[in-house]
């Protein structure tokens, strides 16, 4: 006979009260385990999250993560400020394009980093209508994309266009691939991209020494309140309000120090003969690229732009090797024959300045093998004004040049524009 409390098949019937208590105990243990996990996770992650918040605060305080419109507004209120990022991005293309749209300059400098030292003060009373877009354009494709994008109402009256000789080297293009740098980067502000922030934070966590250095330059007693961005603070360099590049150079005091600033003659010779970029080996100037240059400049003309073509110089040793280098000499000769002729054919001036010696100067006026500095660029503007048409466009340049270049404080790497 079945006993009370047993199932028909012989199993004991569970006690409902005991089962409920067991389940409650299991839930309590589960909740306790979860809370313990949360507590351990909080202990583990809190220092990391605190570190991330502190790094973000540092980047903001340094101006590294300011959105570009805020950078521009700050510079307009503080004309002596200068901007240069280090870890978020460089933002050169978007920063300068926004400035062009905002300022709508009548005189615009375009080209690569070799054009960044032309300054507003050099133009006297025209300073307010000048902007230096140097560093924004790195190829003929960039130049085309810039003008295709630029609204008609922002079109400048005069463009000083710096051409890098390697823009016409078809084999250089094959090496670096299609150049759409401007078209891609003009859309990007790293301050608004979480990936840029993540990369910057990860870099500091991997290299704590660089983080300490950033803290010192941002909060230390020698910090510069005019510096926006970590590169500006660390190197005391950056873009001024007029788009020119402030560079903090140490002025040599002896002839040996002046010589040691630049690469040795043998180093430059090997770079050229071995075909290292931008001296990529080639046998001729690219006819297709020459026609592309013609098309872009003609399009600028149709928009009413007067284009002043300019070939920035290189140091004397490079210019001595290139005309005899086996896989460079024909390209070098054709570039210096055909590009000036192209500008002449379409009725525009072109200044082919191969070395500083061409203006009666020397290599001390070069910041490195291919970059000039402020003093040289004012000499170039003065040379431009030997052309009556350009002198009429820039009427104050000769007087500014006379005063600044005769100042006892001016030297090959420092230009005294304090009275301008």
C-alpha positions as CSV (number, residue, x, y, z in Angstrom):
1,X,0.0,0.0,0.0
2,X,1.3,3.5,-1.0
3,X,2.6,5.5,1.9
4,X,1.8,9.2,2.4
5,X,4.3,11.5,0.8
6,X,5.2,9.0,-1.9
7,X,4.5,9.2,-5.6
8,X,2.6,6.3,-7.2
9,X,5.8,5.3,-9.1
10,X,7.7,5.3,-5.8
11,X,9.3,8.8,-5.6
12,X,8.8,11.1,-2.7
13,X,6.7,14.2,-3.3
14,X,8.9,17.4,-2.9
15,X,8.2,19.6,0.0
16,X,6.9,22.9,-1.6
17,X,8.3,25.0,1.3
18,X,11.7,23.5,1.1
19,X,11.9,23.9,-2.7
20,X,11.0,27.6,-2.5
21,X,13.6,28.2,0.2
22,X,16.2,26.5,-2.0
23,X,15.4,28.6,-5.0
24,X,15.5,31.8,-3.0
25,X,18.9,30.8,-1.7
26,X,20.2,30.1,-5.2
27,X,19.0,33.6,-6.4
28,X,20.7,35.3,-3.4
29,X,23.9,33.5,-4.1
30,X,23.7,34.4,-7.8
31,X,23.0,38.0,-7.0
32,X,25.9,38.1,-4.5
33,X,28.2,36.6,-7.2
34,X,27.1,39.2,-9.7
35,X,27.6,42.1,-7.3
36,X,31.0,40.7,-6.4
37,X,31.9,40.5,-10.1
38,X,30.7,44.1,-10.6
39,X,32.8,45.3,-7.6
40,X,35.9,43.5,-8.9
41,X,35.4,44.9,-12.4
42,X,35.0,48.4,-11.0
43,X,38.2,48.0,-9.0
44,X,39.9,46.9,-12.2
45,X,38.5,49.4,-14.7
46,X,38.2,52.5,-12.5
47,X,41.9,53.5,-12.8
48,X,41.8,52.9,-16.5
49,X,38.6,55.0,-17.0
50,X,40.1,57.7,-14.7
51,X,43.2,57.7,-16.8
52,X,41.2,58.0,-20.0
53,X,39.3,61.0,-18.6
54,X,42.5,62.6,-17.4
55,X,44.1,62.2,-20.8
56,X,41.1,63.6,-22.6
57,X,41.1,66.6,-20.2
58,X,44.8,67.1,-20.9
59,X,44.2,67.0,-24.7
60,X,41.4,69.6,-24.4
61,X,43.5,71.8,-22.2
62,X,46.3,71.7,-24.7
63,X,43.9,72.6,-27.5
64,X,44.7,69.3,-29.2
65,X,41.0,68.2,-29.4
66,X,39.4,71.6,-30.1
67,X,37.2,71.4,-33.2
68,X,38.7,73.4,-36.0
69,X,36.0,76.2,-35.9
70,X,36.8,76.8,-32.3
71,X,40.6,77.0,-33.2
72,X,39.8,79.5,-35.8
73,X,37.6,81.6,-33.6
74,X,40.3,81.6,-30.8
75,X,43.0,82.7,-33.4
76,X,40.8,85.6,-34.5
77,X,40.5,86.8,-30.9
78,X,44.2,86.1,-30.2
79,X,46.2,87.1,-33.4
80,X,49.5,85.9,-32.0
81,X,48.3,82.4,-31.4
82,X,49.5,79.5,-33.5
83,X,48.0,76.0,-34.1
84,X,49.6,72.6,-34.7
85,X,48.3,69.2,-33.6
86,X,50.4,66.1,-32.8
87,X,48.4,63.0,-31.9
88,X,44.8,63.6,-33.1
89,X,45.7,64.5,-36.7
90,X,47.3,67.3,-38.6
91,X,44.1,68.6,-40.1
92,X,46.0,70.9,-42.4
93,X,43.7,70.5,-45.4
94,X,40.4,71.0,-43.6
95,X,41.8,73.8,-41.3
96,X,43.1,75.8,-44.2
97,X,40.1,75.2,-46.4
98,X,37.8,76.4,-43.7
99,X,40.0,79.5,-43.3
100,X,39.8,80.2,-47.1
101,X,36.0,80.0,-46.9
102,X,35.8,82.2,-43.9
103,X,38.3,84.8,-44.9
104,X,37.8,84.8,-48.7
105,X,41.3,86.2,-49.4
106,X,42.0,88.1,-52.6
107,X,45.7,87.0,-52.5
108,X,46.1,83.2,-51.9
109,X,49.3,81.2,-51.7
110,X,48.9,77.5,-52.8
111,X,51.3,74.6,-52.8
112,X,53.0,72.2,-50.5
113,X,54.8,72.8,-47.2
114,X,57.5,74.6,-49.3
115,X,55.1,77.6,-49.6
116,X,54.2,78.1,-46.0
117,X,56.6,81.0,-45.1
118,X,54.9,83.8,-47.1
119,X,53.3,86.1,-44.5
120,X,50.6,88.7,-44.5
121,X,52.9,91.5,-43.2
122,X,54.9,91.2,-46.4
123,X,52.0,92.7,-48.3
124,X,51.7,95.9,-46.2
125,X,48.2,97.3,-46.5
126,X,47.0,94.2,-48.2
127,X,47.7,92.0,-45.2
128,X,44.0,91.6,-44.4
129,X,43.2,90.2,-47.8
130,X,46.1,87.7,-47.8
131,X,46.0,84.0,-46.8
132,X,48.7,81.3,-47.0
133,X,47.2,78.0,-48.1
134,X,50.7,76.3,-48.2
135,X,50.6,72.7,-47.2
136,X,47.1,72.2,-48.5
137,X,48.1,71.1,-52.0
138,X,50.5,68.2,-52.7
139,X,49.7,67.3,-56.3
140,X,48.0,68.5,-59.5
141,X,45.0,66.4,-58.5
142,X,44.8,68.2,-55.2
143,X,45.0,71.6,-57.0
144,X,42.1,70.5,-59.3
145,X,40.0,69.1,-56.5
146,X,40.5,72.3,-54.5
147,X,39.2,74.6,-57.2
148,X,36.4,72.2,-58.1
149,X,35.3,72.4,-54.5
150,X,35.8,76.1,-53.9
151,X,32.6,78.1,-54.2
152,X,32.7,80.9,-56.9
153,X,32.2,83.6,-54.2
154,X,35.4,82.5,-52.5
155,X,37.6,82.6,-55.6
156,X,40.7,84.7,-55.0
157,X,41.9,87.4,-57.4
158,X,45.6,86.3,-57.3
159,X,47.2,83.0,-56.6
160,X,50.9,82.5,-56.0
161,X,51.2,78.8,-57.0
162,X,54.2,76.9,-55.9
163,X,54.9,73.9,-58.1
164,X,57.0,71.0,-56.8
165,X,59.0,69.5,-59.7
166,X,58.1,65.9,-58.7
167,X,54.4,66.7,-59.5
168,X,55.4,66.3,-63.1
169,X,57.3,63.0,-62.6
170,X,55.0,60.2,-63.8
171,X,57.1,57.5,-62.2
172,X,56.8,59.3,-58.8
173,X,53.0,59.0,-59.2
174,X,53.4,55.3,-60.0
175,X,55.3,54.9,-56.8
176,X,52.9,56.8,-54.4
177,X,49.7,55.8,-56.3
178,X,46.8,58.1,-57.1
179,X,46.9,61.3,-55.2
180,X,43.5,62.3,-53.8
181,X,44.9,63.5,-50.5
182,X,43.1,66.8,-50.4
183,X,39.7,65.4,-51.5
184,X,39.8,62.8,-48.7
185,X,41.3,64.8,-45.8
186,X,39.4,68.1,-46.4
187,X,36.3,66.3,-45.0
188,X,38.1,65.2,-41.8
189,X,38.5,66.8,-38.4
190,X,40.2,64.2,-36.0
191,X,38.8,66.0,-33.0
192,X,35.4,64.8,-34.0
193,X,36.5,61.2,-34.6
194,X,36.4,58.6,-31.7
195,X,39.1,56.6,-33.5
196,X,41.5,59.5,-33.4
197,X,40.9,59.9,-29.6
198,X,41.3,56.1,-29.1
199,X,44.6,56.1,-31.0
200,X,45.9,59.1,-29.1
201,X,45.0,57.6,-25.7
202,X,46.5,54.2,-26.6
203,X,49.7,55.9,-27.6
204,X,50.0,57.8,-24.3
205,X,49.4,54.6,-22.4
206,X,52.1,52.7,-24.3
207,X,54.5,55.6,-23.8
208,X,54.0,57.2,-20.4
209,X,57.1,59.4,-21.0
210,X,55.4,61.2,-23.8
211,X,52.4,61.7,-21.5
212,X,54.5,63.3,-18.8
213,X,56.1,65.6,-21.5
214,X,52.6,66.7,-22.6
215,X,51.6,67.4,-19.1
216,X,54.7,69.6,-18.5
217,X,54.2,71.6,-21.7
218,X,50.5,72.1,-21.0
219,X,50.6,72.9,-17.3
220,X,54.2,73.9,-16.7
221,X,55.4,77.4,-15.9
222,X,56.9,77.8,-19.4
223,X,53.7,77.0,-21.2
224,X,52.8,79.4,-24.0
225,X,49.2,80.5,-23.8
226,X,49.3,81.3,-27.6
227,X,50.0,77.7,-28.5
228,X,47.1,75.5,-29.6
229,X,47.7,71.8,-29.9
230,X,50.5,69.6,-28.5
231,X,52.9,70.1,-31.4
232,X,52.5,73.8,-31.0
233,X,53.3,73.5,-27.3
234,X,56.1,71.0,-27.6
235,X,57.9,72.5,-30.6
236,X,56.7,76.1,-30.4
237,X,55.6,76.0,-34.0
238,X,52.3,76.1,-35.8
239,X,50.1,77.9,-38.3
240,X,49.5,81.6,-37.6
241,X,46.2,83.3,-38.3
242,X,47.3,84.2,-41.8
243,X,48.1,80.5,-42.6
244,X,51.9,81.0,-42.6
245,X,54.0,78.6,-40.4
246,X,55.7,79.8,-37.3
247,X,58.9,77.7,-36.9
248,X,61.1,78.2,-33.9
249,X,64.6,77.9,-35.3
250,X,67.9,78.2,-33.5
251,X,70.1,80.7,-35.3
252,X,73.6,79.4,-35.9
253,X,76.5,81.5,-34.6
254,X,79.5,80.1,-36.5
255,X,80.1,79.2,-40.2
256,X,80.4,75.5,-39.1
257,X,77.0,75.6,-37.4
258,X,75.5,77.1,-40.6
259,X,76.9,74.3,-42.7
260,X,75.9,71.5,-40.3
261,X,72.2,72.5,-40.5
262,X,71.9,71.1,-44.0
263,X,72.4,67.5,-45.3
264,X,75.9,66.8,-46.5
265,X,76.7,67.0,-50.2
266,X,77.4,63.2,-50.3
267,X,74.1,62.4,-48.7
268,X,72.2,64.4,-51.2
269,X,74.2,63.0,-54.1
270,X,73.3,59.4,-53.0
271,X,69.6,60.3,-52.5
272,X,69.4,61.5,-56.1
273,X,71.5,58.8,-57.7
274,X,69.6,56.1,-55.8
275,X,66.3,57.5,-56.8
276,X,64.9,58.1,-53.3
277,X,61.6,60.0,-53.3
278,X,61.1,62.7,-54.5
279,X,64.0,62.0,-56.8
280,X,62.3,59.0,-58.3
281,X,64.2,57.7,-61.3
282,X,62.5,58.7,-64.6
283,X,63.6,59.4,-68.2
284,X,61.2,62.2,-69.0
285,X,58.7,64.8,-67.9
286,X,55.2,63.2,-68.1
287,X,53.4,64.8,-71.1
288,X,50.1,63.8,-69.5
289,X,50.9,65.6,-66.3
290,X,52.0,68.6,-68.2
291,X,48.7,68.8,-70.0
292,X,46.9,68.3,-66.7
293,X,48.8,71.3,-65.3
294,X,47.7,73.3,-68.4
295,X,44.1,72.3,-67.8
296,X,44.1,73.2,-64.1
297,X,45.7,76.6,-64.6
298,X,43.5,77.4,-67.6
299,X,40.5,76.6,-65.4
300,X,41.8,79.0,-62.8
301,X,42.2,81.6,-65.4
302,X,38.6,81.2,-66.6
303,X,37.4,81.9,-63.0
304,X,39.3,85.2,-63.2
305,X,42.3,84.2,-61.2
306,X,45.7,85.7,-62.0
307,X,48.2,82.9,-61.4
308,X,51.8,83.6,-60.6
309,X,53.7,80.3,-61.1
310,X,56.7,79.7,-58.9
311,X,59.3,76.9,-58.7
312,X,60.7,77.0,-55.1
313,X,64.4,76.4,-54.9
314,X,66.5,73.5,-53.6
315,X,70.0,73.7,-52.1
316,X,72.9,74.2,-54.5
317,X,74.4,70.7,-54.2
318,X,71.1,69.0,-55.3
319,X,70.9,71.4,-58.3
320,X,74.4,70.5,-59.3
321,X,73.8,66.8,-59.3
322,X,70.4,66.6,-61.0
323,X,71.4,67.9,-64.4
324,X,74.0,65.1,-64.7
325,X,72.2,62.2,-62.9
326,X,71.6,59.4,-65.5
327,X,67.9,58.9,-64.8
328,X,67.1,62.5,-63.8
329,X,68.9,64.8,-66.2
330,X,66.3,64.6,-69.0
331,X,63.4,65.1,-66.7
332,X,65.2,68.0,-64.9
333,X,66.0,69.7,-68.2
334,X,62.5,69.2,-69.6
335,X,60.8,70.5,-66.4
336,X,62.8,73.8,-66.5
337,X,62.1,74.2,-70.2
338,X,58.5,73.1,-70.6
339,X,56.8,74.4,-67.5
340,X,57.9,78.0,-67.9
341,X,57.0,77.8,-71.6
342,X,53.5,76.5,-70.7
343,X,52.9,79.5,-68.4
344,X,54.2,81.8,-71.1
345,X,51.9,80.3,-73.7
346,X,48.8,81.0,-71.6
347,X,49.9,84.5,-70.7
348,X,51.0,84.0,-67.1
349,X,54.3,84.7,-65.3
350,X,56.5,81.8,-64.0
351,X,59.5,82.3,-61.8
352,X,61.9,79.4,-62.0
353,X,64.1,79.8,-59.0
354,X,66.4,76.8,-59.0
355,X,68.7,77.7,-56.1
356,X,69.0,80.7,-53.7
357,X,72.2,81.7,-55.6
358,X,69.9,82.7,-58.5
359,X,68.8,85.7,-56.3
360,X,72.3,86.5,-55.1
361,X,71.7,84.6,-51.9
362,X,73.1,81.3,-50.6
363,X,72.1,78.0,-48.9
364,X,71.9,79.6,-45.5
365,X,68.5,80.9,-46.5
366,X,67.3,77.3,-46.8
367,X,65.7,75.6,-43.7
368,X,66.6,72.2,-45.2
369,X,67.3,70.9,-48.7
370,X,64.0,72.0,-50.2
371,X,62.3,74.4,-47.7
372,X,63.1,78.1,-47.7
373,X,62.3,80.5,-44.8
374,X,60.6,83.9,-44.3
375,X,63.7,86.0,-45.3
376,X,64.1,84.2,-48.6
377,X,60.4,84.4,-49.4
378,X,60.4,88.2,-49.0
379,X,63.3,88.3,-51.3
380,X,61.3,86.3,-53.8
381,X,58.3,88.6,-53.5
382,X,60.6,91.5,-54.2
383,X,61.9,89.7,-57.2
384,X,58.3,89.1,-58.4
385,X,57.7,92.8,-58.3
386,X,60.4,93.5,-60.9
387,X,57.5,92.6,-63.2
388,X,55.4,95.8,-63.5
389,X,52.2,93.9,-63.6
390,X,52.9,92.1,-60.4
391,X,54.2,95.3,-58.8
392,X,50.8,96.9,-59.5
393,X,49.1,93.9,-57.8
394,X,51.4,94.1,-54.7
395,X,52.2,97.8,-54.4
396,X,53.5,97.7,-50.8
397,X,55.9,94.8,-51.2
398,X,58.9,96.8,-52.4
399,X,58.8,99.2,-49.4
400,X,58.2,96.4,-46.9
401,X,61.1,94.4,-48.4
402,X,63.4,97.4,-48.3
403,X,62.7,98.1,-44.6
404,X,62.7,94.4,-43.4
405,X,65.7,93.2,-45.4
406,X,67.8,96.2,-44.3
407,X,67.0,95.7,-40.6
408,X,70.0,94.7,-38.5
409,X,67.9,92.1,-36.8
410,X,67.1,90.3,-40.1
411,X,69.3,87.3,-41.0
412,X,68.8,84.3,-43.4
413,X,66.6,82.5,-40.8
414,X,64.9,85.5,-39.1
415,X,62.9,88.2,-40.8
416,X,62.3,91.4,-38.9
417,X,58.7,92.4,-39.7
418,X,58.0,94.2,-36.4
419,X,57.5,97.6,-38.1
420,X,55.0,96.3,-40.7
